[in-house]
Amino acid sequence: YQRRVRGTLLDDSSITVTRRNNDICILTGDSCCNKAVENKLLEKTKTILKNRVFLVLNQFYQKLDSDKNVKNAMLTKLIKTATLSQARRMEMNEKFSSYRAGTNTLSSADLEEMKSAAARGALTISLGVPVSDECQSLLYFDMEKLKDSQMKYLGSILVMLRGYEIMSELVTAAQSQDLSEQCYIGAVRGGLKEGVPEIEALKFGGCNLCLDSTSFSHPCAKLCRNILSGCLKGHIKIREYLQHLALNQIKLNDILEEYAAEVVQATKELKAEVKSKLRLDPDFYKTCSSLQRGTEPEEDPSYSFDLGYNENDARDTLDSDWLCKFVFSGVSEVNCWNKSQVGEYRLNIYEFTNEGQRQNPEVPGEGPNINIDDIIDSYEDYKVKVEELSEGRVSLKGSSSISTVPSFLLLTLSLTGYLIAT
C-alpha cells in the first residue's frame, strides 16, 4: 500500500514514502520509508541539524566578540596615551597582539618601559601638560603606586583578551568537526524538526512523516535530549572548557574593573602630590613649575564592564535540553512521537558525560574525536594568570627566552637619574 506525501513536508516533491516496507528500511521497525527516501532524509538532516546546532555557537561567539571589542579599545587607549614614540607604540601593539595569540615576546625591559610610560601618560593627561624627563625622575618613588596599578590593569586586559582567543579556538574546533553518521540516523528516527511553524515543519523522518494521524506530532522531549546528547558526545570536553572559561572571564572582568578604579585613584593621588610639591618644595617647583600651568581635561566617560553573556550562555550552547526546547522547538512530554508511534518515551535520559553517553540508546558508538589538548594547555596557563591577578599580583612577566637588561640594573639606572636630578 503506497501513499504519496505533499512536497511541503519535505520540501521535495520527488520523495515517495510507503506505509510499511520494513524489509527495505534503513531503520527497521522505526520507519515507514524505503531506503531511497531515508537516504534523502539523511542528507537533509546533515545539512539542517549541524547548521542549527552550530548557529547557537555563533550566537554565543558574537556575545563574546562584543566585549572583546571593548577590551581591545581599552588596550588601544592605554598604548596611545603612554609617552612612547609612534614607532615604539606600534612595536608594543605587535607584541601585545602576539601575547593575545599565546606567544609572549615581551621582555622585562619592554614591561619596565611600558609601566613607566603608561603612568607618565596618565599623569600628563590628568595635569593637562607634558611631564618632562626631569620631573619624572623627581617623582620616581611617588609614581610607583600608579605604575603598579597600570601594570595590573594592562595585565588584566591582555589576559582577558587571551581568554577570548582560547574561547574562539574552542568554538572553531567544535564547528570544524562533522557529526557522526549514527547521530544523523538517530535524528531521522527521532523525528526532530526545524524550529518553524508546524504547517511548514520539516520533520526528520519516522512514520509521523507519512501517517495522517501522526503527521504533526511533536517528538518526545526525552527522546530529543538523548538524540542531541548523543550527537554532541564528541563535544563534551569543549562544552566543559567553554564553561570554565566563561566563569574565569566573568571573574577577570570584575578584577579588571577593580584595577581600572585603582588606576583612577592612584592618578588622583599622584596629581595631588604633584600640586603639594609645587607649593612646598622649592627645588621641585624650580624644575617643574610648568606642571601648574596645564588645563585639566574633562573627565573621560568610563568604560562599561557589563558583559553580554553569563555562565548559563556557555552551558546552554551545547546543552541538549536547551537545544530541544529553543532550537528544535515543538517537543512534548506526552502524546509525542517516541520514534515508533505516538505515546510516551520510557527510556532513561543519560548524562552528558563520557560514561553517560556510552549508554545512550539513540546514538550508539563513539563521537568524533576532537583533539583540543593544545587548547587545554593554553587554558591552564591562562588560569594561572587569572589566579595571580585575583591575588593582587602582576601577571605580566618578560619572556625567559628573550635577552633583557637585568631588572636590578634598570632599578640602578632609574635611581641614578633620580639622584642626579636631586
C-alpha positions as CSV (number, residue, x, y, z in Angstrom):
1,Y,0.0,0.0,0.0
2,Q,1.5,3.3,-1.0
3,R,0.7,6.9,-0.1
4,R,2.3,10.0,-1.6
5,V,3.0,12.8,0.8
6,R,2.7,16.5,-0.1
7,G,6.1,18.0,-1.1
8,T,5.8,20.8,1.5
9,L,6.5,18.4,4.4
10,L,10.0,17.5,2.9
11,D,10.3,20.5,0.6
12,D,11.0,17.8,-2.1
13,S,8.1,16.6,-4.3
14,S,10.2,13.7,-5.6
15,I,10.2,11.8,-2.3
16,T,7.7,9.0,-2.1
17,V,7.1,7.1,1.2
18,T,5.3,3.8,2.0
19,R,3.1,3.0,5.0
20,R,5.0,-0.2,5.8
21,N,8.0,-1.6,3.9
22,N,10.3,-2.7,6.7
23,D,12.3,-5.2,4.7
24,I,13.9,-2.3,2.8
25,C,14.1,0.3,5.6
26,I,17.4,1.5,7.0
27,L,15.8,1.8,10.4
28,T,13.9,-1.4,10.6
29,G,10.7,-1.2,12.7
30,D,11.2,2.5,13.3
31,S,10.4,3.9,9.9
32,C,7.8,3.7,7.1
33,C,10.2,5.0,4.5
34,N,12.1,3.0,1.9
35,K,15.9,3.1,1.6
36,A,15.9,5.8,-1.1
37,V,13.6,8.1,0.9
38,E,15.7,7.6,4.1
39,N,18.9,8.5,2.2
40,K,17.3,11.7,1.2
41,L,16.2,12.4,4.7
42,L,19.7,11.7,6.0
43,E,21.1,14.3,3.6
44,K,18.6,16.9,4.7
45,T,19.4,16.1,8.3
46,K,23.1,16.5,7.8
47,T,22.5,20.0,6.4
48,I,20.0,21.2,8.9
49,L,21.0,19.6,12.2
50,K,24.6,20.7,12.2
51,N,23.8,24.1,10.9
52,R,21.2,24.8,13.6
53,V,23.3,23.4,16.4
54,F,26.3,25.4,15.4
55,L,24.3,28.5,14.8
56,V,23.9,28.7,18.6
57,L,27.7,28.5,18.9
58,N,27.9,31.5,16.5
59,Q,25.4,33.5,18.6
60,F,27.4,32.8,21.7
61,Y,30.6,33.9,20.0
62,Q,29.0,37.1,18.9
63,K,28.3,37.9,22.5
64,L,32.0,37.3,23.4
65,D,33.1,39.3,20.4
66,S,31.1,42.4,21.6
67,D,33.0,42.5,24.9
68,K,36.3,41.6,23.2
69,N,35.9,44.8,21.2
70,V,35.5,46.9,24.4
71,K,38.7,45.3,25.9
72,N,40.6,46.0,22.7
73,A,39.5,49.6,22.9
74,M,40.9,49.8,26.5
75,L,44.2,48.4,25.3
76,T,44.4,50.8,22.4
77,K,43.8,53.8,24.6
78,L,46.5,52.6,27.1
79,I,49.0,52.4,24.2
80,K,48.0,55.7,22.7
81,T,48.2,57.6,25.9
82,A,51.6,56.1,27.0
83,T,54.5,58.5,26.5
84,L,56.1,56.4,23.7
85,S,57.2,57.3,20.2
86,Q,54.8,56.2,17.5
87,A,57.3,53.6,16.3
88,R,57.5,52.2,19.8
89,R,53.7,52.2,20.2
90,M,53.4,50.1,17.0
91,E,56.0,47.7,18.2
92,M,54.3,47.3,21.6
93,N,51.0,46.8,19.9
94,E,52.5,43.9,17.9
95,K,53.9,42.4,21.0
96,F,50.6,42.6,22.8
97,S,48.9,41.0,19.7
98,S,51.3,38.1,20.0
99,Y,50.6,37.8,23.7
100,R,46.9,37.6,23.0
101,A,47.6,34.8,20.5
102,G,49.6,32.8,23.0
103,T,53.2,33.8,22.3
104,N,54.9,36.1,24.8
105,T,57.5,38.3,23.0
106,L,57.6,40.9,25.8
107,S,61.0,41.4,27.5
108,S,61.4,42.7,31.1
109,A,62.8,45.9,29.6
110,D,59.6,46.3,27.5
111,L,57.4,45.9,30.6
112,E,59.5,48.4,32.6
113,E,59.3,50.9,29.7
114,M,55.5,50.4,29.3
115,K,54.9,50.7,33.0
116,S,56.7,54.0,33.3
117,A,55.3,55.4,30.0
118,A,51.7,54.4,31.0
119,A,52.0,56.1,34.4
120,R,53.6,59.2,32.9
121,G,50.9,59.3,30.2
122,A,48.1,59.1,32.8
123,L,49.7,61.9,34.9
124,T,50.2,64.0,31.8
125,I,46.5,63.7,30.9
126,S,45.4,64.5,34.4
127,L,47.6,67.6,34.7
128,G,46.9,68.8,31.2
129,V,50.6,69.4,30.5
130,P,53.5,67.1,29.5
131,V,55.7,65.7,32.3
132,S,59.4,66.2,31.5
133,D,62.1,63.6,32.0
134,E,63.5,65.7,34.8
135,C,60.1,65.9,36.6
136,Q,59.5,62.2,36.1
137,S,62.9,61.5,37.8
138,L,62.0,63.7,40.7
139,L,58.6,61.8,41.0
140,Y,60.2,58.4,40.7
141,F,59.1,57.0,44.1
142,D,55.8,58.9,44.1
143,M,54.8,57.2,40.8
144,E,55.4,53.6,42.0
145,K,51.8,53.0,43.1
146,L,50.4,54.3,39.7
147,K,53.0,52.2,37.8
148,D,52.0,49.0,39.7
149,S,48.3,49.7,39.2
150,Q,48.8,50.3,35.4
151,M,50.6,47.0,35.1
152,K,47.8,45.1,36.8
153,Y,45.3,46.9,34.6
154,L,47.3,46.1,31.5
155,G,47.8,42.5,32.5
156,S,44.1,42.1,33.2
157,I,43.2,43.4,29.7
158,L,45.7,41.1,28.0
159,V,44.8,38.0,29.9
160,M,41.1,38.6,29.3
161,L,41.8,39.1,25.6
162,R,43.8,35.9,25.7
163,G,40.8,34.1,27.2
164,Y,38.7,35.3,24.3
165,E,41.2,33.9,21.9
166,I,41.1,30.5,23.6
167,M,37.2,30.5,23.6
168,S,37.4,31.3,19.9
169,E,39.6,28.3,19.3
170,L,37.2,26.1,21.1
171,V,34.2,27.3,19.1
172,T,36.2,26.8,15.9
173,A,37.2,23.3,17.0
174,A,33.5,22.5,17.7
175,Q,32.3,23.7,14.3
176,S,35.1,22.2,12.3
177,Q,34.1,18.6,13.1
178,D,31.2,16.9,11.4
179,L,28.7,15.0,13.5
180,S,28.6,11.2,13.3
181,E,26.5,9.1,10.9
182,Q,24.9,7.5,14.0
183,C,23.8,10.9,15.1
184,Y,22.1,11.7,11.8
185,I,20.3,8.3,11.7
186,G,19.1,8.9,15.3
187,A,17.8,12.3,14.2
188,V,15.9,10.8,11.3
189,R,14.4,8.1,13.5
190,G,13.5,10.6,16.2
191,G,11.5,12.9,14.1
192,L,13.4,16.1,15.0
193,K,12.1,19.1,13.2
194,E,13.4,22.6,12.4
195,G,12.0,25.4,14.5
196,V,9.5,26.8,12.1
197,P,5.6,26.9,12.1
198,E,4.1,23.5,12.2
199,I,2.4,23.7,8.9
200,E,5.8,24.3,7.3
201,A,7.7,21.9,9.5
202,L,10.5,19.8,8.1
203,K,10.4,16.6,10.1
204,F,13.4,14.3,10.0
205,G,11.7,11.1,9.2
206,G,9.9,8.5,11.1
207,C,6.3,7.2,10.5
208,N,5.0,10.5,11.5
209,L,6.1,11.6,8.1
210,C,3.5,9.7,6.2
211,L,0.7,8.7,8.6
212,D,-2.1,11.2,8.8
213,S,-2.7,10.6,12.5
214,T,0.9,11.5,13.5
215,S,2.0,13.8,10.7
216,F,2.3,16.8,13.1
217,S,3.0,15.0,16.4
218,H,5.9,16.6,18.3
219,P,9.0,14.5,19.1
220,C,9.2,13.4,22.8
221,A,11.4,15.8,24.8
222,K,13.3,12.9,26.4
223,L,13.9,11.3,23.0
224,C,15.2,14.6,21.6
225,R,17.6,15.1,24.6
226,N,19.1,11.6,24.1
227,I,19.5,12.2,20.4
228,L,21.2,15.6,20.7
229,S,23.3,14.5,23.6
230,G,24.5,11.6,21.5
231,C,25.1,13.8,18.5
232,L,27.3,16.1,20.6
233,K,29.1,13.4,22.6
234,G,32.4,14.4,20.9
235,H,31.9,17.9,22.2
236,I,31.7,17.1,25.9
237,K,35.1,18.4,26.7
238,I,34.6,21.5,24.6
239,R,31.5,22.4,26.5
240,E,33.2,21.8,29.8
241,Y,36.1,24.2,28.9
242,L,33.7,26.8,27.5
243,Q,32.0,26.9,30.9
244,H,35.4,27.1,32.7
245,L,36.5,30.0,30.5
246,A,33.2,31.8,30.8
247,L,33.4,31.7,34.6
248,N,37.0,32.8,34.6
249,Q,36.3,35.7,32.2
250,I,33.4,36.9,34.4
251,K,35.8,36.8,37.4
252,L,38.5,38.5,35.4
253,N,36.1,41.2,34.3
254,D,35.4,42.1,37.9
255,I,39.1,42.2,38.6
256,L,39.7,44.4,35.7
257,E,37.0,46.8,36.9
258,E,38.7,47.0,40.3
259,Y,42.1,47.7,38.7
260,A,40.6,50.4,36.4
261,A,39.3,52.1,39.5
262,E,42.6,51.7,41.2
263,V,44.4,53.4,38.3
264,V,42.0,56.3,38.5
265,Q,42.5,56.6,42.3
266,A,46.3,56.3,42.0
267,T,46.3,59.0,39.4
268,K,44.3,61.4,41.6
269,E,46.7,60.8,44.5
270,L,49.8,61.4,42.4
271,K,48.2,64.6,40.9
272,A,47.5,65.8,44.5
273,E,51.1,65.0,45.5
274,V,52.5,67.0,42.5
275,K,50.4,70.0,43.5
276,S,51.6,69.7,47.1
277,K,55.3,69.5,46.0
278,L,54.8,72.6,43.8
279,R,53.6,74.5,46.8
280,L,56.0,73.2,49.4
281,D,59.2,72.0,47.7
282,P,61.2,74.9,46.2
283,D,63.6,72.6,44.3
284,F,60.7,70.7,42.7
285,Y,59.0,74.0,41.8
286,K,62.2,75.3,40.2
287,T,62.4,72.3,37.9
288,C,58.7,71.5,37.4
289,S,56.8,74.8,37.7
290,S,55.4,74.2,34.2
291,L,53.2,71.4,35.7
292,Q,50.9,74.0,37.3
293,R,50.1,75.7,34.0
294,G,48.2,72.9,32.5
295,T,44.5,72.9,31.6
296,E,42.9,70.0,33.3
297,P,40.8,67.9,30.8
298,E,37.1,67.0,31.2
299,E,36.7,63.6,32.8
300,D,36.5,60.8,30.1
301,P,33.4,58.6,30.2
302,S,34.3,55.3,31.8
303,Y,34.1,52.0,30.0
304,S,31.2,49.7,30.7
305,F,32.0,46.5,32.4
306,D,28.6,44.9,31.8
307,L,29.0,41.6,30.0
308,G,26.6,40.5,27.3
309,Y,26.9,36.9,28.5
310,N,27.0,34.8,31.6
311,E,27.8,31.2,32.6
312,N,24.4,30.0,31.6
313,D,25.0,31.1,28.0
314,A,28.2,28.9,27.9
315,R,26.3,25.9,29.4
316,D,23.3,26.2,27.1
317,T,25.4,26.5,24.0
318,L,25.8,22.7,23.7
319,D,23.1,21.6,26.2
320,S,20.6,19.1,24.7
321,D,17.7,20.2,26.9
322,W,18.0,23.8,25.9
323,L,18.6,22.9,22.2
324,C,15.4,20.8,22.2
325,K,13.3,23.5,23.7
326,F,14.5,26.5,21.9
327,V,16.3,25.5,18.7
328,F,14.3,22.4,17.7
329,S,11.1,23.8,19.2
330,G,8.0,21.8,19.5
331,V,9.0,18.9,21.7
332,S,6.4,17.4,24.1
333,E,6.4,15.3,27.2
334,V,3.2,13.3,26.4
335,N,1.3,12.2,23.3
336,C,4.5,12.7,21.4
337,W,6.5,10.8,18.7
338,N,8.7,8.2,20.6
339,K,10.4,7.0,17.4
340,S,7.9,4.3,16.5
341,Q,4.5,5.7,17.5
342,V,2.7,8.5,19.3
343,G,2.8,7.8,23.0
344,E,5.4,8.2,25.8
345,Y,9.2,7.8,25.7
346,R,10.1,5.4,28.5
347,L,13.9,5.1,28.2
348,N,16.3,6.8,30.6
349,I,17.9,10.2,29.9
350,Y,21.7,9.8,30.1
351,E,24.1,12.5,31.5
352,F,26.2,14.5,29.1
353,T,29.4,12.8,30.2
354,N,31.6,10.2,28.5
355,E,30.3,7.5,30.8
356,G,26.7,8.6,30.4
357,Q,26.8,8.8,26.6
358,R,28.3,5.3,26.3
359,Q,24.9,4.1,27.4
360,N,22.9,6.3,25.1
361,P,20.4,4.1,23.2
362,E,19.7,6.5,20.4
363,V,23.2,7.4,19.2
364,P,25.5,4.4,19.7
365,G,29.2,4.3,19.2
366,E,31.9,6.9,19.8
367,G,31.5,10.6,19.0
368,P,34.0,12.3,16.7
369,N,37.5,12.7,18.2
370,I,38.1,16.4,18.6
371,N,41.7,17.0,19.8
372,I,41.8,20.1,22.0
373,D,44.9,19.2,24.0
374,D,46.8,22.3,22.9
375,I,43.8,24.5,23.8
376,I,43.6,22.9,27.2
377,D,47.3,23.6,27.8
378,S,46.7,27.3,26.9
379,Y,43.8,27.3,29.3
380,E,45.9,26.1,32.2
381,D,48.5,28.8,31.6
382,Y,45.7,31.4,31.3
383,K,44.1,30.1,34.6
384,V,47.4,30.6,36.4
385,K,47.4,34.3,35.3
386,V,43.8,34.8,36.4
387,E,44.7,33.5,39.9
388,E,47.7,35.8,40.1
389,L,45.6,38.8,39.2
390,S,42.9,37.8,41.7
391,E,45.6,37.7,44.4
392,G,46.7,41.2,43.5
393,R,49.9,40.1,41.8
394,V,51.2,41.3,38.4
395,S,50.7,38.6,35.8
396,L,52.8,40.1,33.1
397,K,56.3,38.8,33.0
398,G,59.1,39.1,30.5
399,S,59.7,36.1,28.3
400,S,62.5,34.0,29.7
401,S,63.7,33.3,26.1
402,I,64.4,37.0,25.4
403,S,67.6,38.5,26.4
404,T,66.8,41.6,28.5
405,V,68.6,44.1,30.7
406,P,68.6,42.7,34.3
407,S,65.9,44.2,36.5
408,F,68.4,45.2,39.2
409,L,70.3,47.3,36.5
410,L,67.1,49.0,35.4
411,L,66.4,50.0,39.0
412,T,70.0,51.2,39.4
413,L,69.7,53.4,36.3
414,S,66.4,54.8,37.5
415,L,67.8,55.6,40.9
416,T,70.9,57.2,39.3
417,G,68.6,59.5,37.3
418,Y,66.7,60.4,40.4
419,L,69.8,61.2,42.5
420,I,71.3,63.3,39.7
421,A,68.1,65.3,39.4
422,T,68.1,65.9,43.1
